[in-house]
């Protein structure tokens, strides 16, 4: 049973036209076929493997929903997760230091929805201390010796990583000292530096004996270190989602080629075993995977991700390196609407009226109407359909005793509430409806 708080989070997100962050199982439709293969892959990551998956789907097919649904599955197994939107200006893929920074900003665990790095690091040092105390390596109450032994243990755990990024251990050691000495400004500055933030004060870096900022190459070593810290602090792995990689198609040719090469490098590193405990998921449109401005520009990357989708979609292999999301149809759209109607009605004062006035037939009619306004493209309709259902229909039934959607509500769609892709489909639909006098 979903809690009232989670229920409200879902409804509020749909009212805003966004994908909820949590509890997606409450209304997910059509993803059951992937579940067993994904659980199998997550179990492999728990055992110390690295794993990679590409997800393809047209705009509106539910790629972001799928990614967050998988993140929930991972968190139930104790994983940390992070979702990073690839962007030409804010998160260019060819600058992995920026990707790492966004990863840390959005690092999430079951009990910390975002920005979990400091809590994870503190938990790691606590776990190291407990190991040392349990082994009787220091006398109880000897804080100086405990600090020294903890630093030794930390450097032992990071030995392989510090060969390429010695500054990481130095920053962590100085951070731990700042905590013991109750120097919060230094501790905050060092966590910011470990997070990949630029412009950390030079004085703080001098205290740790470190210089400069993170670059493209050190970002990968820092990610290795983060995976060690996560595992030692009780998280068996990290699910990293790189969403909307198709944005690479819209950048300058040189930037696009750098981004594709960075993605190839990252995937090769995962496959080589450099990142035990990492599950890397990327999402993109079919045009990115197949078109001349996307993955096909870099043959090694295209070969690595190639999957034959000529066979009937019913027989798609969910274990393949690339999977395609099933197309949405009106039946699935109606089922999602009924799931949301039931979730909304549960516990509402007007529950009986909601179920009566927004019955299955009405929800199916609304789904057909929204889809019709969007050129008949069901795949692009879920976001605006659910927003209209919640905000224009269910909210009104709940608040106004005399409101009847069949009598008092007529669907309207304005350009201001539609995304660019939705507006484009609406324009195509309108053109198709014009009668030409020949």
C-alpha positions, 0 to 999 in steps of 0.5 A: 500500500502506497503512503499518503505522502507518496501518493501526493508526490505522484499527483503533484508531479503529474499536475505539473506535467513531470515524471514523479521521482518515486513510487512509479510501480503504482501506475507503470504499464507495459514494463513487466517484460523487462523486470526479470532481466534488469533484476538479474543485471542488478544482481550481477552489479551487486557481485562486483560486475560493471554493466551497461544498457542503452534504452531507445524510444521516440519522444514521449515513449517513457524513457525518463519514466523507465529510467526512474522506474529502474532507479526505484528497483535499484534503491530497493536493493540498496543502490545509490542512483544518479540521473544526469541530463546531457546538455550542450551547455550545462552537461556536455558529454565530452567533458566527463568532469562536468558529467561527474559533477552533475552525478554527485549533485544528483546522487541519491539513496533510499534515505537521501533524495539528492546530494547524498555524497557527504552523508555517504562519505561520513558513513564510510568513515564511520564504517572504517572506524567501526572495523578498526575498533572491532579489531581492537587495533586502538584503545577506546577513547584514543581519538588521535590513534583512531584518526591515524588508523582510519586514514591508513585504512582509507588509503588501503581501500583506495590504493589502486585508485590513488595511483592515478588520482592521489589527490582524492585520498589527500582530500578525503584525509584532510576532510576527515581531519577538518571534521575532527577539528570542528572546522566546518568551512574546510570540510565543506570546501573539500567536499565541494572539491571532491564533488568536482566543483570549480573555484574552491578557495586556494587556502582550503586546497593548500590545507589538503596539499592538492592543486587545481580542479578536476579534469576529464581524466581524473573524473573517471578515477574519482568515479572509481573512488566513489564506487569504493566508498559506496560499497564500503558504506553499505551500498552495493552499487551505483546506477548512473543514468545518462538521459537524452544523449540524443542532444549530441545530434544538435551540437557542432560537428567537432563537439558531437564527435568528442561526445561520441568518443567520450561515450565509447571510452566510458562504455569500454572502461565499464566493459573492461572492469574498471568500474565494479559496482556501476550500472550505466544506463543511457537513453536516446531516440532511434534517430540517435542510434541509427541516424547519420548524426548520431552513434553511426558516426563512430563505427566502434560505438555503433558496433558495440551497441548494435542490436537487430530490431528487425524481428517482431517486437514481441521477441525483443531480448531484454538482456541485449545491450540495447532495448527498445521501449514498447510502443504506447497504444490507447489501451495502455494509455487508458490503463495508466489513466485508470491507475492514476484515477484509482490512486487519486480517489483512494482516501479522497473525500469525494472518492465515490463521485470520482470513480463514478464521474471519471469512470473507465469509459470517460478516461478512454474518451479523454485519452482518445481526445488528447491523442487526436489533438496530437496528430493521433500519436499515442506515444507522445500523449501520456504527459499531457493526458495525465496532466489534463486528467489530474488538473482539469478533471479529477481535481475539479470533481474532488473540489466542486460537488456539482462538477460533471466532466461530461457536461462542464469540461471541453478539452483544450490545448494551448501552445503554452502548455505543450513542449516543442515536440507536442506543438509540432505534432499538433501543427501537423495534425491541424494542417492535415485537417485543412480541406483543399479546394481542387 
